[in-house]
Every structure is written in structure tokens, then in C-alpha cells.
């Protein structure tokens, strides 16, 4: 008789493996990442920021991206209504002034930051 034969019966009734998590719910952030990383989106933000200075170009593209995504969200709200985080994104978009162009907004923000640091 093997000295550990009783031990094998102790481990045979081990707990079942944990249940696999359900499919991850799609979030507005997932969608935003997919959209802003496309080549077409990059070309659009670059074109919108052609007038921005070299110092403000990156910030301009970030602001332009936010504005473009908000416009997309507004146009397709019915399609995105079930996504996690969509209400928070709508709130962010409601604070964005789409009437000011991105280059001007980047310049204004740069001036605000300079005056705050002075």
C-alpha cells in the first residue's frame, strides 16, 4: 500500500475551477480609442490644426480630437446608448465649445497656462 494513497482522495474533491467571466461590456472609451487611432481621424485633426503654432500643435490635435469625437457621439447617440460610460462622455462633450476652432482653443489654453504660471 502506498503511504499517500489516502491523500489522493482528499484532493479529488477539489473545488471546481472559477467560472469564466462573462464577455466584457463594451465601453465608450473602447470605442473612442478605436476611433481616434484611425488614420482618417489623425488626418482630420492634423488638417484642423494646420494654423496652430509649433508649440500648440499637439494640444490643438488633442482638442480637435475631443471635438470630432463629440460630434460623432452626438450624431450616433442611438447606436452608443448602451455603452458603459456614455453618460459621462456626454457630460464632457457638453462642456466643449464647438464654435471655437481647435487652433484658437489651443492658443487660448496656452495663454491661460502661461498666466497661471506667471
C-alpha positions in Angstrom: 0.0 0.0 0.0 1.3 3.4 -0.9 1.7 5.8 2.1 0.0 8.7 0.3 -2.9 6.8 -1.2 -5.4 8.4 1.3 -4.2 11.9 0.3 -5.3 11.4 -3.3 -8.9 11.1 -2.2 -8.6 14.4 -0.3 -7.6 16.3 -3.4 -10.0 14.6 -5.9 -13.0 16.6 -4.4 -11.3 19.9 -5.1 -13.4 23.0 -5.7 -14.5 23.5 -9.3 -12.5 26.0 -11.2 -13.8 29.5 -11.0 -16.4 30.4 -13.6 -15.1 32.2 -16.6 -16.0 35.9 -16.6 -18.8 36.9 -18.9 -18.0 38.9 -22.0 -16.7 42.3 -21.2 -19.2 45.1 -21.8 -18.1 47.5 -24.5 -17.4 51.0 -23.2 -17.4 54.4 -24.8 -13.6 54.5 -24.0 -13.1 51.4 -26.1 -14.9 53.0 -29.0 -13.1 56.3 -28.5 -9.7 54.5 -28.6 -10.6 52.7 -31.8 -11.8 55.9 -33.5 -9.1 58.3 -32.5 -6.3 55.8 -33.5 -7.6 55.5 -37.1 -5.6 57.1 -39.9 -8.6 59.1 -41.1 -9.1 60.6 -37.7 -5.5 61.6 -37.5 -5.6 63.3 -40.9 -8.7 65.3 -39.8 -7.2 66.5 -36.6 -4.0 67.4 -38.4 -5.9 69.4 -41.0 -7.9 71.2 -38.3 -4.6 72.3 -36.6 -2.6 73.5 -39.6 -2.8 77.1 -38.3 -1.6 76.2 -34.8 1.9 77.2 -33.8 4.5 74.5 -33.3 4.2 74.9 -29.5 0.4 74.5 -29.6 0.1 71.8 -32.3 -0.1 68.7 -30.0 -2.6 70.4 -27.7 -4.6 71.5 -30.8 -4.8 68.0 -32.1 -6.0 66.8 -28.7 -8.7 69.4 -28.6 -9.7 68.7 -32.2 -9.9 65.0 -31.4 -12.2 65.7 -28.5 -14.4 67.9 -30.7 -14.6 65.4 -33.5 -15.4 62.6 -31.2 -18.2 64.6 -29.5 -19.6 65.4 -32.9 -19.6 61.7 -33.7 -21.2 60.8 -30.4 -23.9 63.3 -31.0 -24.7 62.0 -34.5 -24.7 58.4 -33.4 -26.1 58.6 -29.9 -28.8 56.0 -30.6 -26.1 53.5 -31.5 -23.9 54.2 -28.5 -26.6 54.5 -25.8 -25.9 51.1 -24.3 -22.1 51.5 -23.9 -20.6 51.9 -20.4 -19.5 55.4 -19.7 -21.6 57.1 -22.4 -23.4 59.4 -19.9 -20.1 60.7 -18.6 -18.8 61.3 -22.1 -21.9 63.2 -23.0 -21.3 65.5 -19.9 -17.7 66.1 -21.1 -18.9 66.9 -24.6 -21.5 69.4 -23.2 -18.6 71.5 -21.9 -16.8 71.7 -25.2 -17.4 74.9 -27.2 -17.5 73.6 -30.8 -17.8 77.1 -32.2 -14.2 78.0 -31.4 -11.7 76.3 -33.8 -9.2 73.9 -32.3 -6.1 76.1 -33.1 -7.7 79.1 -31.3 -8.7 76.9 -28.3 -5.2 75.6 -28.0 -3.8 79.1 -28.2 -6.2 80.3 -25.5 -5.4 77.4 -23.3 -1.6 78.1 -23.7 -2.2 81.7 -22.7 -4.2 80.6 -19.6 -1.4 78.2 -18.6 1.2 80.9 -19.1 -0.7 83.4 -17.0 -1.3 80.8 -14.2 2.5 80.0 -14.1 3.5 83.7 -14.0 
